[in-house]
C-alpha cells in the first residue's frame, strides 16, 4: 500500500510517552519514539542497521538510543554518534528519523522529509485539549483492517442505529435527519442535522428526556484520517452555542496494509472531577469501539477475501458519501503529492 508522506499522522497520546521507549508501527514501518531531556519527542526507525535488532529493546543514553544488541548509539536525528568497537563510525551507521510535534495532548509525526514538516498543517484539535474547563477521556484500539475502512465507518454515522445497539443506538433520531457532505480545501465535512427530536443520549442528566431539541452530528475529516466530531443539542429553535456540546476526536493511523491504530477522545464541561463518570465513559466507548465497531469493520474487510475495494463495486446509499469522498480524495492527493 502507498501512504501519503506530506501529512501529519498521530503517533500516540502525550501521556503514553514518559521515560519509557514507545515502539509503534506506522505506515508499515517500525518506529520508536522517546522523549529527550527537553521534553520534545524523537522518532527513529526501530531497526538497527547492523543486525536489525529493534532499538526499542535498547537503552536511552541521554538524548540518544543505544542498541541493545551491539551498542551502536544513535542521536535523535538517527545519526550514529558512538561505535563501542572503534573510534570510526561507519558511513552507513544511521537510521531514518522523522519530525514530530506535540499539540492538543497528541504526539504528531510528519510522514515525509523532516525538512518539509509544516506545523501549520496539523489539524485543529484544540477543542479536545484538557484544560481547567474541559475534561477529556481518551483511549486506543487496534483495528484489524486497512485504515480507510475505519474512515468509512466514522464518516457514515448512520451505522449507529444498527451497529451500536448496546451503546449509542435506540433513539432513532438519525432517520429524522438530513445529511450533507461538503469540501473545504483538503478537508471534508460529513454533517447530520436532526431538528425537533427528543433530547439525545449525550444530554442525559442535563436536559429532561422529553425536551424537544435540535440535534447535530458534525464530522470534519483531514487527510489521511484525522476526524473531529461535534455532537450537539439545543432546545428547539435556540442557537447552537447555547446548547450542550460534546467534542470528540477519532484519529486513525495506518499501522500496516491490514491494521490501523484508532485513537479516540471525548470531552465534557461538567462534573470535571468525577472519576465515576470517567469510568462509565471508558466502559461505554470501550463497548462501542472494541465490541461493536471493531469486529464489524474487521468482518467487512475480511469478507472481500483479498479483492480490491473499488473492484468489488460497493453500492452507494448516499449517506455513505463521506467515506467515499475521503477515499477519492486520498487517491487524488497520492497522485499529485511531490516525491
Secondary structure, 3 states (H helix, E strand, C coil): CCCCCCCEEEEEEHHHCCCCCEEEEECCEEEEEEECCCCCEEEEECCCCCCCCCHHHCEEECCEEECCCCCCEECCCCEEEECCCCCCCCCCCECCEECEEEECCEEEEECCCHHHCCHHHCCCCHHHCCCCCCEEEEEEEEECCCHHHHHHHHHCHHHHHHHCCCCCCCCCHHHHCEEEEEEECCEEEEEEEEEEEECCHHHECCECCCCEEEEEEEEEEECCCEEEEEEEEEECCCCHHHCEEEEEEEEEEECCCCCEEEEEEEEECCCCCCHHHHHHHHHHHHHHHHHHHHHHHHHHHHCCCCCCCCCCCCCCCCCCHHHHHHHHHHHHHHHHCCC
